[in-house]
Structure formats: C-alpha cells, structure tokens
Amino acid sequence: MRTLVMIIFMLVCIALTAIVLLQEGKSAGLGAIAGAADTYWGKNKGRSMEGKLILGTRILCVVFILLAILLNTSLI
C-alpha cells in the first residue's frame, strides 16, 4: 500500500511541477496602471485556460499536502 501511495505522490509532484511551469507570470506590467487589466479575459479568467491551470494547481497542492502527511505518519 505504501508503494502505491508513493507512486501516486511522485506522479502528483511531476504534474504539479508541469502545471506551475505552464502558468503565466503574475506581473501585469504597465497595463495595470492604465486600467487595461480589467478586460474581458480578466473578468472571465475562471473559464479560460489560465483559470483551469490555477484550479488544477490548487487541487494538486491539496493532494500533495495530504499525501505528504499520509506518507509521514504510520497509518500506511
């Protein structure tokens, strides 16, 4: 059982690394000063690819933390 959880943990680590590297930087540059950050894409970020990457990152982070806790306890 511990081996299976360790394999899942490694796959989550690889997927989390890939998703974080796919995301864009959060620096808005000078466009935020002029108000260009409040565009259609900014309002509908949850439906875009960037929104899906953020959601995937959050889910994988929770799974990563839970698996790390599980592996460090003597439950399995």
Distance bins in CASP14 RR format, pairs under 12 A and 6 or more apart:
PFRMAT RR
TARGET T0000
AUTHOR 0000-0000-0000
RMODE 2
METHOD distances of the structure
MODEL  1
1 7 0 0 0 0 0 1 0 0 0 0 0
1 8 0 0 0 0 0 1 0 0 0 0 0
1 70 0 0 0 0 0 1 0 0 0 0 0
1 71 0 0 0 0 0 1 0 0 0 0 0
1 75 0 0 0 0 1 0 0 0 0 0 0
1 76 1 0 1 0 0 0 0 0 0 0 0
2 8 0 0 0 0 0 1 0 0 0 0 0
2 9 0 0 0 0 0 1 0 0 0 0 0
2 67 0 0 0 0 0 1 0 0 0 0 0
2 70 0 0 0 0 1 0 0 0 0 0 0
2 71 1 0 0 1 0 0 0 0 0 0 0
2 72 0 0 0 0 0 1 0 0 0 0 0
2 73 0 0 0 0 0 1 0 0 0 0 0
2 74 0 0 0 0 0 1 0 0 0 0 0
2 75 0 0 0 0 1 0 0 0 0 0 0
2 76 1 0 1 0 0 0 0 0 0 0 0
3 9 0 0 0 0 0 1 0 0 0 0 0
3 10 0 0 0 0 0 1 0 0 0 0 0
3 71 0 0 0 0 0 1 0 0 0 0 0
3 76 0 0 0 0 1 0 0 0 0 0 0
4 10 0 0 0 0 0 1 0 0 0 0 0
4 11 0 0 0 0 0 1 0 0 0 0 0
4 67 0 0 0 0 0 1 0 0 0 0 0
4 70 0 0 0 0 0 1 0 0 0 0 0
4 71 0 0 0 0 0 1 0 0 0 0 0
4 76 0 0 0 0 1 0 0 0 0 0 0
5 11 0 0 0 0 0 1 0 0 0 0 0
5 12 0 0 0 0 0 1 0 0 0 0 0
5 63 0 0 0 0 0 1 0 0 0 0 0
5 66 0 0 0 0 0 1 0 0 0 0 0
5 67 1 0 0 1 0 0 0 0 0 0 0
5 68 0 0 0 0 0 1 0 0 0 0 0
5 69 0 0 0 0 0 1 0 0 0 0 0
5 70 1 0 0 1 0 0 0 0 0 0 0
5 71 1 0 0 1 0 0 0 0 0 0 0
5 72 0 0 0 0 0 1 0 0 0 0 0
5 73 0 0 0 0 0 1 0 0 0 0 0
5 75 0 0 0 0 1 0 0 0 0 0 0
5 76 1 0 1 0 0 0 0 0 0 0 0
6 12 0 0 0 0 0 1 0 0 0 0 0
6 13 0 0 0 0 0 1 0 0 0 0 0
6 67 0 0 0 0 1 0 0 0 0 0 0
6 68 0 0 0 0 0 1 0 0 0 0 0
6 70 0 0 0 0 0 1 0 0 0 0 0
6 71 1 0 0 1 0 0 0 0 0 0 0
6 72 0 0 0 0 0 1 0 0 0 0 0
6 76 0 0 0 0 1 0 0 0 0 0 0
7 13 0 0 0 0 0 1 0 0 0 0 0
7 14 0 0 0 0 0 1 0 0 0 0 0
7 67 0 0 0 0 0 1 0 0 0 0 0
7 71 0 0 0 0 0 1 0 0 0 0 0
8 14 0 0 0 0 0 1 0 0 0 0 0
8 15 0 0 0 0 0 1 0 0 0 0 0
8 60 0 0 0 0 0 1 0 0 0 0 0
8 63 0 0 0 0 1 0 0 0 0 0 0
8 64 0 0 0 0 0 1 0 0 0 0 0
8 66 0 0 0 0 0 1 0 0 0 0 0
8 67 1 0 0 1 0 0 0 0 0 0 0
8 68 0 0 0 0 0 1 0 0 0 0 0
8 70 0 0 0 0 1 0 0 0 0 0 0
8 71 0 0 0 0 1 0 0 0 0 0 0
8 76 0 0 0 0 0 1 0 0 0 0 0
9 15 0 0 0 0 0 1 0 0 0 0 0
9 16 0 0 0 0 0 1 0 0 0 0 0
9 60 0 0 0 0 0 1 0 0 0 0 0
9 63 0 0 0 0 1 0 0 0 0 0 0
9 64 1 0 0 1 0 0 0 0 0 0 0
9 65 0 0 0 0 0 1 0 0 0 0 0
9 66 0 0 0 0 1 0 0 0 0 0 0
9 67 1 0 1 0 0 0 0 0 0 0 0
9 68 1 0 0 1 0 0 0 0 0 0 0
9 69 0 0 0 0 0 1 0 0 0 0 0
9 70 0 0 0 0 1 0 0 0 0 0 0
9 71 1 0 0 1 0 0 0 0 0 0 0
9 72 0 0 0 0 0 1 0 0 0 0 0
9 76 0 0 0 0 0 1 0 0 0 0 0
10 16 0 0 0 0 0 1 0 0 0 0 0
10 17 0 0 0 0 0 1 0 0 0 0 0
10 64 0 0 0 0 0 1 0 0 0 0 0
10 67 0 0 0 0 1 0 0 0 0 0 0
10 68 0 0 0 0 0 1 0 0 0 0 0
10 71 0 0 0 0 0 1 0 0 0 0 0
11 17 0 0 0 0 0 1 0 0 0 0 0
11 18 0 0 0 0 0 1 0 0 0 0 0
11 60 0 0 0 0 1 0 0 0 0 0 0
11 63 0 0 0 0 1 0 0 0 0 0 0
11 64 0 0 0 0 0 1 0 0 0 0 0
11 67 0 0 0 0 0 1 0 0 0 0 0
12 18 0 0 0 0 0 1 0 0 0 0 0
12 19 0 0 0 0 0 1 0 0 0 0 0
12 56 0 0 0 0 0 1 0 0 0 0 0
12 57 0 0 0 0 0 1 0 0 0 0 0
12 59 0 0 0 0 1 0 0 0 0 0 0
12 60 1 0 1 0 0 0 0 0 0 0 0
12 61 0 0 0 0 1 0 0 0 0 0 0
12 62 0 0 0 0 0 1 0 0 0 0 0
12 63 1 0 1 0 0 0 0 0 0 0 0
12 64 1 0 1 0 0 0 0 0 0 0 0
12 65 0 0 0 0 0 1 0 0 0 0 0
12 66 0 0 0 0 1 0 0 0 0 0 0
12 67 1 0 0 1 0 0 0 0 0 0 0
12 68 0 0 0 0 1 0 0 0 0 0 0
12 70 0 0 0 0 0 1 0 0 0 0 0
12 71 0 0 0 0 0 1 0 0 0 0 0
13 19 0 0 0 0 0 1 0 0 0 0 0
13 20 0 0 0 0 0 1 0 0 0 0 0
13 60 0 0 0 0 1 0 0 0 0 0 0
13 61 0 0 0 0 0 1 0 0 0 0 0
13 63 0 0 0 0 0 1 0 0 0 0 0
13 64 1 0 0 1 0 0 0 0 0 0 0
13 65 0 0 0 0 0 1 0 0 0 0 0
13 67 0 0 0 0 1 0 0 0 0 0 0
13 68 0 0 0 0 1 0 0 0 0 0 0
13 71 0 0 0 0 0 1 0 0 0 0 0
14 20 0 0 0 0 0 1 0 0 0 0 0
14 21 0 0 0 0 0 1 0 0 0 0 0
14 60 0 0 0 0 0 1 0 0 0 0 0
14 64 0 0 0 0 0 1 0 0 0 0 0
15 21 0 0 0 0 0 1 0 0 0 0 0
15 22 0 0 0 0 0 1 0 0 0 0 0
15 53 0 0 0 0 0 1 0 0 0 0 0
15 56 0 0 0 0 1 0 0 0 0 0 0
15 57 0 0 0 0 1 0 0 0 0 0 0
15 59 0 0 0 0 1 0 0 0 0 0 0
15 60 1 0 1 0 0 0 0 0 0 0 0
15 61 0 0 0 0 0 1 0 0 0 0 0
15 63 0 0 0 0 1 0 0 0 0 0 0
15 64 0 0 0 0 1 0 0 0 0 0 0
16 22 0 0 0 0 0 1 0 0 0 0 0
16 23 0 0 0 0 0 1 0 0 0 0 0
16 53 0 0 0 0 0 1 0 0 0 0 0
16 56 0 0 0 0 1 0 0 0 0 0 0
16 57 1 0 0 1 0 0 0 0 0 0 0
16 58 0 0 0 0 0 1 0 0 0 0 0
16 59 0 0 0 0 1 0 0 0 0 0 0
16 60 1 0 1 0 0 0 0 0 0 0 0
16 61 1 0 0 1 0 0 0 0 0 0 0
16 62 0 0 0 0 0 1 0 0 0 0 0
16 63 0 0 0 0 1 0 0 0 0 0 0
16 64 1 0 1 0 0 0 0 0 0 0 0
16 65 0 0 0 0 0 1 0 0 0 0 0
16 67 0 0 0 0 0 1 0 0 0 0 0
16 68 0 0 0 0 0 1 0 0 0 0 0
17 23 0 0 0 0 0 1 0 0 0 0 0
17 57 0 0 0 0 0 1 0 0 0 0 0
17 60 0 0 0 0 1 0 0 0 0 0 0
17 61 0 0 0 0 0 1 0 0 0 0 0
17 64 0 0 0 0 0 1 0 0 0 0 0
18 53 0 0 0 0 0 1 0 0 0 0 0
18 56 0 0 0 0 0 1 0 0 0 0 0
18 57 0 0 0 0 0 1 0 0 0 0 0
18 60 0 0 0 0 1 0 0 0 0 0 0
19 49 0 0 0 0 0 1 0 0 0 0 0
19 50 0 0 0 0 0 1 0 0 0 0 0
19 51 0 0 0 0 0 1 0 0 0 0 0
19 52 0 0 0 0 1 0 0 0 0 0 0
19 53 1 0 1 0 0 0 0 0 0 0 0
19 54 0 0 0 0 1 0 0 0 0 0 0
19 55 0 0 0 0 1 0 0 0 0 0 0
19 56 1 0 0 1 0 0 0 0 0 0 0
19 57 1 0 1 0 0 0 0 0 0 0 0
19 58 0 0 0 0 0 1 0 0 0 0 0
19 59 0 0 0 0 1 0 0 0 0 0 0
19 60 1 0 0 1 0 0 0 0 0 0 0
19 61 0 0 0 0 1 0 0 0 0 0 0
19 63 0 0 0 0 0 1 0 0 0 0 0
19 64 0 0 0 0 0 1 0 0 0 0 0
20 53 0 0 0 0 1 0 0 0 0 0 0
20 54 0 0 0 0 0 1 0 0 0 0 0
20 56 0 0 0 0 0 1 0 0 0 0 0
20 57 1 0 0 1 0 0 0 0 0 0 0
20 58 0 0 0 0 0 1 0 0 0 0 0
20 60 0 0 0 0 1 0 0 0 0 0 0
20 61 0 0 0 0 1 0 0 0 0 0 0
20 64 0 0 0 0 0 1 0 0 0 0 0
21 53 0 0 0 0 0 1 0 0 0 0 0
21 57 0 0 0 0 0 1 0 0 0 0 0
22 49 0 0 0 0 1 0 0 0 0 0 0
22 50 0 0 0 0 1 0 0 0 0 0 0
22 51 0 0 0 0 0 1 0 0 0 0 0
22 52 0 0 0 0 0 1 0 0 0 0 0
22 53 1 0 1 0 0 0 0 0 0 0 0
22 54 0 0 0 0 0 1 0 0 0 0 0
22 56 0 0 0 0 0 1 0 0 0 0 0
22 57 0 0 0 0 1 0 0 0 0 0 0
23 45 0 0 0 0 0 1 0 0 0 0 0
23 48 0 0 0 0 0 1 0 0 0 0 0
23 49 0 0 0 0 1 0 0 0 0 0 0
23 50 1 0 0 1 0 0 0 0 0 0 0
23 51 0 0 0 0 1 0 0 0 0 0 0
23 52 0 0 0 0 0 1 0 0 0 0 0
23 53 1 0 1 0 0 0 0 0 0 0 0
23 54 1 0 0 1 0 0 0 0 0 0 0
23 55 0 0 0 0 0 1 0 0 0 0 0
23 56 0 0 0 0 0 1 0 0 0 0 0
23 57 1 0 0 1 0 0 0 0 0 0 0
23 58 0 0 0 0 0 1 0 0 0 0 0
24 41 0 0 0 0 0 1 0 0 0 0 0
24 45 0 0 0 0 0 1 0 0 0 0 0
24 48 0 0 0 0 0 1 0 0 0 0 0
24 49 0 0 0 0 1 0 0 0 0 0 0
24 50 1 0 0 1 0 0 0 0 0 0 0
24 51 0 0 0 0 0 1 0 0 0 0 0
24 53 0 0 0 0 1 0 0 0 0 0 0
24 54 0 0 0 0 0 1 0 0 0 0 0
25 50 0 0 0 0 1 0 0 0 0 0 0
25 53 0 0 0 0 0 1 0 0 0 0 0
25 54 0 0 0 0 0 1 0 0 0 0 0
26 32 0 0 0 0 0 1 0 0 0 0 0
26 37 0 0 0 0 0 1 0 0 0 0 0
26 45 0 0 0 0 0 1 0 0 0 0 0
26 50 0 0 0 0 0 1 0 0 0 0 0
26 54 0 0 0 0 0 1 0 0 0 0 0
27 37 0 0 0 0 0 1 0 0 0 0 0
28 34 0 0 0 0 0 1 0 0 0 0 0
28 35 0 0 0 0 1 0 0 0 0 0 0
28 36 0 0 0 0 1 0 0 0 0 0 0
28 37 1 0 1 0 0 0 0 0 0 0 0
28 38 0 0 0 0 0 1 0 0 0 0 0
28 39 0 0 0 0 0 1 0 0 0 0 0
28 42 0 0 0 0 0 1 0 0 0 0 0
29 35 0 0 0 0 0 1 0 0 0 0 0
29 36 0 0 0 0 1 0 0 0 0 0 0
29 37 0 0 0 0 1 0 0 0 0 0 0
30 36 0 0 0 0 1 0 0 0 0 0 0
30 37 0 0 0 0 0 1 0 0 0 0 0
31 37 1 0 0 1 0 0 0 0 0 0 0
31 38 0 0 0 0 0 1 0 0 0 0 0
31 39 0 0 0 0 1 0 0 0 0 0 0
32 38 0 0 0 0 1 0 0 0 0 0 0
32 39 0 0 0 0 0 1 0 0 0 0 0
32 42 0 0 0 0 0 1 0 0 0 0 0
35 42 0 0 0 0 0 1 0 0 0 0 0
36 42 0 0 0 0 0 1 0 0 0 0 0
37 43 0 0 0 0 0 1 0 0 0 0 0
37 45 0 0 0 0 0 1 0 0 0 0 0
38 44 0 0 0 0 0 1 0 0 0 0 0
38 45 0 0 0 0 0 1 0 0 0 0 0
39 45 0 0 0 0 0 1 0 0 0 0 0
39 48 0 0 0 0 0 1 0 0 0 0 0
40 47 0 0 0 0 0 1 0 0 0 0 0
40 48 0 0 0 0 1 0 0 0 0 0 0
41 47 0 0 0 0 1 0 0 0 0 0 0
41 48 1 0 0 1 0 0 0 0 0 0 0
41 49 0 0 0 0 0 1 0 0 0 0 0
41 50 0 0 0 0 1 0 0 0 0 0 0
41 51 0 0 0 0 0 1 0 0 0 0 0
42 48 0 0 0 0 1 0 0 0 0 0 0
42 50 0 0 0 0 1 0 0 0 0 0 0
42 51 0 0 0 0 1 0 0 0 0 0 0
44 50 0 0 0 0 0 1 0 0 0 0 0
44 51 0 0 0 0 1 0 0 0 0 0 0
44 52 0 0 0 0 0 1 0 0 0 0 0
45 51 1 0 1 0 0 0 0 0 0 0 0
45 52 0 0 0 0 1 0 0 0 0 0 0
45 53 0 0 0 0 0 1 0 0 0 0 0
45 54 1 0 0 1 0 0 0 0 0 0 0
45 55 0 0 0 0 0 1 0 0 0 0 0
46 52 1 0 0 1 0 0 0 0 0 0 0
46 53 0 0 0 0 1 0 0 0 0 0 0
46 54 1 0 0 1 0 0 0 0 0 0 0
46 55 1 0 0 1 0 0 0 0 0 0 0
46 56 0 0 0 0 0 1 0 0 0 0 0
46 58 0 0 0 0 0 1 0 0 0 0 0
47 54 0 0 0 0 0 1 0 0 0 0 0
47 55 0 0 0 0 0 1 0 0 0 0 0
48 54 0 0 0 0 1 0 0 0 0 0 0
48 55 0 0 0 0 0 1 0 0 0 0 0
49 55 0 0 0 0 0 1 0 0 0 0 0
49 56 0 0 0 0 0 1 0 0 0 0 0
50 56 0 0 0 0 0 1 0 0 0 0 0
50 57 0 0 0 0 0 1 0 0 0 0 0
51 57 0 0 0 0 1 0 0 0 0 0 0
51 58 0 0 0 0 0 1 0 0 0 0 0
52 58 0 0 0 0 0 1 0 0 0 0 0
52 59 0 0 0 0 0 1 0 0 0 0 0
53 59 0 0 0 0 0 1 0 0 0 0 0
53 60 0 0 0 0 0 1 0 0 0 0 0
54 60 0 0 0 0 0 1 0 0 0 0 0
54 61 0 0 0 0 0 1 0 0 0 0 0
55 61 0 0 0 0 0 1 0 0 0 0 0
55 62 0 0 0 0 0 1 0 0 0 0 0
56 62 0 0 0 0 1 0 0 0 0 0 0
56 63 0 0 0 0 1 0 0 0 0 0 0
56 64 0 0 0 0 0 1 0 0 0 0 0
57 63 0 0 0 0 0 1 0 0 0 0 0
57 64 0 0 0 0 0 1 0 0 0 0 0
58 64 0 0 0 0 0 1 0 0 0 0 0
58 65 0 0 0 0 0 1 0 0 0 0 0
59 65 0 0 0 0 0 1 0 0 0 0 0
59 66 0 0 0 0 0 1 0 0 0 0 0
60 66 0 0 0 0 0 1 0 0 0 0 0
60 67 0 0 0 0 0 1 0 0 0 0 0
61 67 0 0 0 0 0 1 0 0 0 0 0
61 68 0 0 0 0 0 1 0 0 0 0 0
62 68 0 0 0 0 0 1 0 0 0 0 0
62 69 0 0 0 0 0 1 0 0 0 0 0
63 69 0 0 0 0 0 1 0 0 0 0 0
63 70 0 0 0 0 0 1 0 0 0 0 0
64 70 0 0 0 0 0 1 0 0 0 0 0
64 71 0 0 0 0 0 1 0 0 0 0 0
65 71 0 0 0 0 0 1 0 0 0 0 0
65 72 0 0 0 0 0 1 0 0 0 0 0
66 72 0 0 0 0 0 1 0 0 0 0 0
66 73 0 0 0 0 0 1 0 0 0 0 0
66 75 0 0 0 0 0 1 0 0 0 0 0
67 73 0 0 0 0 0 1 0 0 0 0 0
67 75 0 0 0 0 0 1 0 0 0 0 0
67 76 0 0 0 0 0 1 0 0 0 0 0
69 75 0 0 0 0 1 0 0 0 0 0 0
69 76 0 0 0 0 0 1 0 0 0 0 0
70 76 1 0 0 1 0 0 0 0 0 0 0
END
